[in-house]
Amino acid sequence: MIPRRTIEAFDLHLAALGLRLDAVVIGGAALALLDVITRETRDFDILAPALEPAVSDAVRAFAAVQRSLGVPLMDDWLNNGPMQLGDVLPADWRLRVRMAYEGAAVRLDTLGRADLLSTKVFALCDRGTDLADCLALAPTAEEIAEALPWVTYQDANPDWPAHVAATLADLQRRLGHDV
């Protein structure tokens, strides 16, 4: 799925239904909407708010129409999967959101740079699959150092802090920062 084309088409779909979506998107879709990455993404991760039932119904209906046109779109392509992350982000994260997309019926904000970077670094440490996104964000050594305490706090496993430190040291090396 190509995020910008998908959300533009969904925007028209919602407008035709007389519905509106104002939300905070994170993950690869947010990075694509900000032109940080150009790769396709699997879904739109909505951090907040919880999707209204009418919007969730519209998401599924839109996916069905897209599949009938040959576009492989899952029913839950726009979802609240990462919603619990809002509970562990710094308390003032909402003060730093910035706009990622605005259409007729859809406005998607995303996290501020430091918070977005922290979530991608956490995903890198947790899943090991977000290296390309972290590199595309091109964080400075200082930004990585600022993300370290929050990411370290996200898992109680006694081996987690050492794993985070090693992963971030590798990221620093790949970015050409002196470690």
TIFI-893659 format. One record per atom (N, C-alpha, C, O, CB): x, y, z. Coordinates in steps of 0.05 Angstrom, whole numbers, plus 5000, padded with zeros to 4 digits. Glycine has a CB too. Layout:
// residues N
XYZ ...
//
This chain:
// residues 179
501749765000 500050005000 501850255000 503750265015 498150005024 501150434984 502550694983 501050885001 498750964994 502850804953 502150975023 500651125043 499251375032 496951415038 502551215064 500651545017 499351795010 496951744991 494851854995 501351974996 497351574971 495051514953 492751374967 490451434962 496051334930 493451204986 491351055001 489751255018 487351245018 492550835018 491151425033 489651605051 488151815035 486051905043 491651745071 489251895012 487752084995 485151964985 483052094985 489452174971 485251714977 482851574967 480951524991 478451554988 483551304954 481951455014 480251415037 478951675046 476651685055 481851295060 480451895044 479352165050 476852215033 474852305044 481552385045 477052165008 474752204990 472452014998 470052094998 475452144961 473051775006 471051575014 469651675039 467151675041 472351305020 471151765059 469951875084 468252125079 466052155089 472151935105 469252295062 467752545055 465152475043 463052595049 469452725036 465152275025 462652195012 460652085032 458152105028 463251984990 461651965053 459951855074 459152065095 457452005113 461251625088 460252305093 459752505113 461052455140 460152545160 456752535117 463252305139 464752245164 467352395165 468252505144 465351945166 468552415188 471052555192 472852385210 471952245228 470552835205 475552405204 477552265221 479652465227 481052575209 478652015206 480052525253 482352685263 483852495282 482752415302 481352945277 486252435275 487752225290 490752275289 491752455275 487151945279 492152125306 495052135307 496051865296 495451655307 496052185336 497551875274 498651645261 501551625268 502951825270 498251655230 502551375271 505351325277 506351115258 504951015241 505851255307 508851035261 509950815246 510750895218 511151135211 508050595245 510950685201 511750735173 509950915158 510951065141 511950475160 507350895162 505551075148 506151365154 506051535137 502551005155 506651425180 507351705187 509851795173 510052015163 507651725218 511851615173 514451685160 514051735130 515251915118 516551465165 512251575118 511751605089 510251865084 510852015065 510151365078 508351935101 506852185097 508652425101 508152635090 504452195117 510652395118 512652615122 514852615102 516652775103 513852595150 514752435082 516752405062 519552325073 521552395061 516952655046 519552185095 522052085106 522851825092 525251775088 521852045137 520851665086 521351415071 519551405047 517551555045 520751165090 520251235028 518551215003 517450935000 515950884981 520251274979 518050755018 517050475016 514050455022 512850635034 518650295035 512850245011 510150195017 509850095046 511849985058 508949984998 507550125058 507050035085 504649845085 503049845067 506650265105 504549685106 502349485108 499849615120 497549535113 503249255126 500149805138 497849915151 498350205161 500650305160 496949735174 496250325171 496450585184 495850535214 493650455222 494350795172 497950575230 497650535259 496650795272 498150995272 500350445272 494250785283 493051025295 493451005325 492450825339 490051045289 494951195336 495551205365 493151305380 492551205402 498051385370 491851515370 489551635384 487951785364 489051885344 490551815407 485451815368 483751695389 482851415380 483551325358 481351865396 481251285397 480051025389 478251085365 476751285365 478450895412 478350915345 476750955321 473750925328 472950735341 477550765299 472151105318 469251085322 468250855305 469350795284 467851355314 466150715314 465050495299 464450565269 464950395252 462550385312 463350795264 462650875236 465150895219 465150825196 461051135236 467350995231 469851015216 471050735212 472050675190 471851195231 470950565232 471850285229 470350145207 471449995191 471650135255 467750185206 466050065185 466950175157 467150025138 463050125189 467550435156 468450555131 471150445123 471650415099 468550865134 472850395142 475550285136 475150005123 476449955102 477250255162 473449845134 473049575123 471649595095 472449445077 471249405142 469749765092 468349795066 470349895045 470249795022 465949995069 472050085052 473950195034 475949965025 476649945002 475550425047 476749805045 478549585038 477249385019 478649295000 479449435064 474749335023 473349145005 473249264976 473749114957 470449095015 472649514974 472649644947 475449634935 475649574911 471649934949 477449694950 480149684940 480949404930 482249374909 482149784961 480249204946 480848924938 479448854912 480548714895 480048724960 476948954908 475548904883 476949034859 476548944837 472649004885 478549234865 480049374844 482849254840 484449354825 480249674850 483449044856 486048914854 488149014873 490448944871 487048934826 487349194891 489249304911 489049124936 486949114949 488649604918 491248994944 491148814967 491148974993 493249035004 493548624966 488849035003 488549195028 487049035048 484848935043 487049465022 488249005072 486948855094 484649015105 484549255103 489048795116 482748875117 480449005129 481349205151 480049405155 478548805141 483449135165 484349305187 486849475179 488649515196 485049135212 486949565155 489249715145 489649975160 491850075162 488949775115 487550075172 487650315190 486650215216 484250145219 486050565178 488350215237 487650085262 488750225286 490550395284 488549795261 487750155309 488750255335 490750065348 490950075373 486350305354 492149905333 494049715344 495949825365 496349705386 495549585322 497150055360 499150165379 497950355400 499450505413 501250315364 495350345404 494050535422 495250545450 495450755462 491150475424 496050315461 497150295488 499750445490 500550525512 497450005496 501050495468 503550645469 503150935479 504951045492 504850665441 500751045475 500151305485 500351325515 500751535526 497351385476 500051095529 500151095558 503051105568 503451175592 498850845568 504951035552 507751025561 509551235549 511851275557 508950755555 508451385529 509951605518 510151825540 508651825558 508651725492 512152005537 512252225556 509452365558 508052395538 514452435548 508752445582 506052555588 505252785569 502952815563 505852645616 507252935560 506653175544 506953125514 507353315499 508353405552 506852875505 507252815476 505252955458 505953035436 507152515472 502852995468 500753125451 501453415445 500453525425 498053115466 503153535461 503953815456 505853845433 506354055422 505253935481 507053615425 509153625404 508153505377 509753485359 511553475413 505653425375 504753305349 504953515327 504853755331 501853205352 505253415303 505353585279 503653455257 503253205257 508253625269 502753615239 501053515218 502553345198 504853425190 499653745204 501453125190 502552955170 500952945144 501952915122 502952665180 498252985147 496552985124 493953125131 492953105154 495852695114 492853285112 490253405116 488753405090 489753505069 490453695127 486353295090 484653285067 481953395074 481653555093 484452995056 479953325058 477253425063 475953305088 474553445102 475553365039 476453055093 475152915116 477152785135 476352675155 473252715106 479752795128 481752665144 483952855151 485052995134 482952415130 484652865177 487053005185 488652815202 487652705222 486353275201 491152765194 492852595209 495252745219 496852855204 493752355192 495452755245 497852865258 499752635264 498852405263 497153035284 502152695271 503952495280 505652605304 505452845310 505852395257 507052435316 508752515339 510852715331 511652715307 509952265352 511752875349 514053045345 516452875339 516452635345 514553225369 518452985328 520852835319 522052665341 522552425336 522853025308 522452775364 523752615386 522052375394 523152165399 524352795410 519452425396 517652205404 517451995382 517451755388 514952305412 517252085357 517051895335 519651735333 519551495328 516552055308 521951865336 524551725335 524651525358 525551295354 526851925338 523751595382 523851415404 522151165399 522950935405 522751545430 519751195386 518150965381 519350785359 519150545361 515351055371 520750905340 522050745319 524550605331 525050375323 522850925295 525950735348 528250605361 527350375379 528550165379 529950815378 525150425393 524050205409 523249965392 523849735398 521550305425 521950025369 521149805350 523649665340 523649425337 519549925327 525749815334 528249695325 529349505347 530149275341 530349905319 529349585371 530349425393 528549185399 529448965404 530749585419 525949235397 523949025403 523648815382 523648575387 521249155409 523448905356 522848725334 525248685316 525348485302 520548825318 527048875316 529448845299 528848905269 530448835252 530648585302 526449015263 525749045235 525549335226 524849385203 523048915231 526249525242 525849805236 528449955231 528550205232 524349935258 530649815225 533249945220 533050145197 534050365200 535349735214 531850065175 531750245152 530250505159 531050725150 530350105128 528150485174 526650725183 528350895201 528351145199 524050645196 529750775219 531550925238 533751065222 534351295228 532750745259 534850925203 536951055186 535751285170 537051485166 538250845168 533351245159 532151455143 531551705159 531651925149 529451345130 530951665185 530551905202 533052055207 533052285214 529351815229 535351925202 538052045205 538352205231 538952435231 538552235181 537852065253 538152205279 541052285285 542852145277 537052035302 541352495299 543952575308 544752405332 543052265343 544052885316 547252415339 548152265363 546652355388 545952205405 551252295367 546152615389 544752735412 541852635413 540752575435 544753035411 540552615390 537752515389 537652225398 535752145413 536552545361 539552065390 539551785399 540051765429 538751615443 541851625384 541851935439 542351935468 539852025483 539351925505 544752125474 538352205472 535852295485 533752075485 532152055504 534752545472 533751905465 531751685463 532451455482 530651305491 531551585434 535051425488 535951195504 534451145530 533650925535 538851225509 534151345547 532851285573 529951185570 529150995583 532751535590 528451315552 525651225548 525550945537 523950775547 524151415529 527150885517 527150615505 528050405526 526850195527 528950605480 530050475542 531050285562 528850215582 528749995593 533450405576 527150405588 525050375608 522650205598 520950125615 524050645617 522550145573 520150015561 519949715565 517949595558 520050075533 521949585577 521849295580 523249225607 525349335613 523249145557 521949055622 523048985649 525048755648 526148685669 520748915667 525448635625 527348415623 530148515632 530948725622 527448305593 531448375650 534048475659 536248495637 538148645641 535148285681 535848355615 537748375593 537048605574 538648675556 537848115577 534748725577 533848935559 535749175557 536349265535 531049025567 536549295580 538349535578 540849485562 541649655546 539049625606 542149245565 544549185550 543849155521 545449235503 545948935561 541649025515 540748995487 540249265474 541049305451 538148815486 538849445488 538349705477 540949855472 541349975451 536549875497 542749845491 545349985488 546849875464 547950035449 547049955514 546949615461 548349495438 546949575411 548349635392 548449195441 544349565411 542849635386 543349925379 543749985355 539849575390 543250105399 543650385393 546550445386 547050625369 542850555417 548450295397 551250335389 551650255360 553050385345 553150165408 550250035352 550349955324 549150165306 550150225284 548949675320 546850275314 545550485299 547450725296 547650835274 542850565312 548650805318 550551025317 552750975297 553451155281 551751075345 553950735298 556050665279 555050685250 556450795232 557150385284 552750575245 551550575217 551050855207 551250915183 548950405216 550451035226 549951315218 552551475216 552551715209 548151445239 554751345223 557351485222 557951665245 559751835244 557451655197 556551625267 557151775292 559451635307 559551395308 554651795310 561151795318 563251675335 561951575360 560451715374 565551885342 562551325367 561351205391 563451175412 562851075434 560050925384 
//
